[in-house]
Amino acid sequence: MRTPCEKSVAVIGAGIGGMTTALLLSHKGYKVTVYEKMPSAGGKMRQFRFADCTFDAGPSLITMPFILRDLFNTLGKSLEEYIDLIPIEPLCRYFWSDDSQFDAYADPEKHAKEIAQFSPDSAHHIQRYLDHAGQVYHATKDIFLFNKFEGIKEFFKRKNLPFLPLFPKLRTLTTLHNFHTKKFTDKRLIQLFDRFATYNGSNPYKAPATLMVIPFIEFYYGGWYPRGGIYAIAQAFTKLCAEYNIPIHYSTAVTKITTHNNSVQSLTLDNGETISYDYIVSNADAYWTQKYLLGEKPFIPELSSSGFVIMAAVRKKPHTLAHHNIFFSDNYEKEFNDIFEKKIAADDMTIYISISSLTDSSQAADDRENWFILVNTPADGGNNTWQYISEEYWKKIQKKLHDFGVELYDEDIIEKKIITPDNFANDINATGGSLYGGSSNSPFSAFLRPQNISKKYDNLFYVGGTVHPGGGIPLVILSGMICAKELDGITQR
Ligand SMILES: Cc1cc2nc3c(=O)[nH]c(=O)nc-3n(C[C@H](O)[C@H](O)[C@H](O)COP(=O)(O)OP(=O)(O)OC[C@H]3O[C@@H](n4cnc5c(N)ncnc54)[C@H](O)[C@@H]3O)c2cc1C
């Protein structure tokens, strides 16, 4: 730890990004205070316990575990002392309505064996595709993910010049779906790889093919699960905050940021108290921060999707599901058209089910399982309309599962809880309930996404999934690292 620099920092929100920034700044000697409107930390990474089951209500899969390890190393801590990460194989079990089924593996041998059975002619297509995607990832990661992003300027920086010849490989002007139609002949594989656009809430029929880096990352770095639940990550972060003596004021919402010329001066809490800080870091949704805390009219690009979540404590009975499962809709294009163009809950929906108790028996009593069911929806939360359609939509999902041979009737469920886009909007202040802020549905998304340093105020910073480099746990941790580095860079000038 560096000698205390006496500079004070307020972090608004104890999401993963907010806590990452708080820890790194505290490690550098800043006096950090965190304000969190919810009664617990973690933000979208939430945990529910009921009916003798434990549920992760947000993220269910962790990729790029080396980023988590880098954070712990920077803090001089050992990741293993705090979090026990388990690799999950198969990465995911995919189901189609024609009864075909495919298990995706990170392990190359298991993957080869599975693909030889599923679609023998596609083995070399997949290999060539992942090789291409790997080249794109390695060429672009330092520009788009691991450092601050300065827009078009990045392409004129000396350090990035070697990347320029690879630029056509990014296929920025082709959609992910069109790229896949050229790479694969098996329609099921086109759909399987298209689905990775949803990892940041995007539409594969609009998002650029550059998103091919997402499946590469999953196949190359694997899919991971922390023992005790994904929430073990949030718990480890709060433990670290306690070790650093970082106060987290729970159930305390920030209601206003006061500015003067080009600086932010203080924040006001929901108890009326106003406190001055040298720096303010907002981990709340950036558009929400600008609109409601700064009183501005932010430019909001097309939002990423939201989600309809059902957590069900299910009576144990035989089934063929794995830890992660996908049940595909029959018309993927129509499903995305419903979500992003018509902005309605898709009639024929793709269903994701995660049952972490299959990996970790601590997550459910012996006679039950903790089913987390997620369906992508439009980011239409905040109007409190979901309460009228929730039960009806759940029935449609049950019917769809039945068509796949998964019998999940009300009598199989001991207790369930539903989370809707309205909950994401109202509980966490996510604009429209969107899970990842702006979508990546345009080749210019990286340019449109808010940066970590405010353009307007010298001492205001943003961190989290709605700002650079984007959503998902690994990127949000990177966002926290970039934010802390930029803030400290200003102090050191
Ligand atoms: C259903 C679902 C599934 C997901 N699946 C995955 C997955 O499998 N893998 C993956 O990597 N990622 C996944 N994600 C995305 C991931 O959870 C998020 O990208 C990440 O958690 C966002 O972190 P954040 O730092 O942006 O903060 P957030 O989680 O958005 O937290 C922001 C915090 O700020 C607080 N706050 C807001 N306004 C105020 C205020 N005025 N005053 C005080 N506090 C305030 C909020 O209460 C919240 O705690 C999923 C998300 C959801 C919801």
The ligand as an ORCA input file, in Angstrom:
! r2SCAN-3c Opt
* xyz 0 1
  C     -29.677    -11.925    -15.157
  C     -28.246    -11.557    -15.425
  C     -27.397    -12.505    -15.972
  C     -26.055    -12.186    -16.196
  N     -25.205    -13.155    -16.639
  C     -23.880    -12.930    -16.677
  C     -22.957    -13.994    -16.823
  O     -23.338    -15.167    -16.905
  N     -21.632    -13.692    -16.834
  C     -21.179    -12.404    -16.682
  O     -19.955    -12.193    -16.675
  N     -22.029    -11.381    -16.511
  C     -23.363    -11.603    -16.487
  N     -24.238    -10.584    -16.215
  C     -23.753     -9.192    -16.222
  C     -23.065     -8.791    -14.928
  O     -23.829     -9.203    -13.834
  C     -22.910     -7.284    -14.908
  O     -22.244     -6.834    -16.090
  C     -22.129     -6.781    -13.706
  O     -22.520     -7.416    -12.517
  C     -22.338     -5.283    -13.596
  O     -21.516     -4.762    -12.585
  P     -21.415     -3.192    -12.364
  O     -20.109     -2.924    -11.721
  O     -21.704     -2.491    -13.630
  O     -22.473     -2.835    -11.303
  P     -24.017     -3.163    -11.092
  O     -24.142     -4.601    -10.850
  O     -24.851     -2.545    -12.146
  O     -24.220     -2.421     -9.721
  C     -24.395     -1.039     -9.606
  C     -24.690     -0.773     -8.146
  O     -24.958      0.617     -7.970
  C     -26.028      0.732     -7.043
  N     -26.660      2.041     -7.221
  C     -27.358      2.468     -8.299
  N     -27.778      3.723     -8.105
  C     -27.345      4.096     -6.877
  C     -27.484      5.283     -6.107
  N     -28.141      6.338     -6.564
  N     -26.909      5.317     -4.882
  C     -26.225      4.246     -4.386
  N     -26.096      3.098     -5.080
  C     -26.633      3.022     -6.305
  C     -26.934     -0.426     -7.391
  O     -27.825     -0.755     -6.339
  C     -25.915     -1.526     -7.647
  O     -25.574     -2.239     -6.480
  C     -25.581    -10.868    -15.954
  C     -26.441     -9.914    -15.413
  C     -27.752    -10.270    -15.128
  C     -28.638     -9.253    -14.463
*
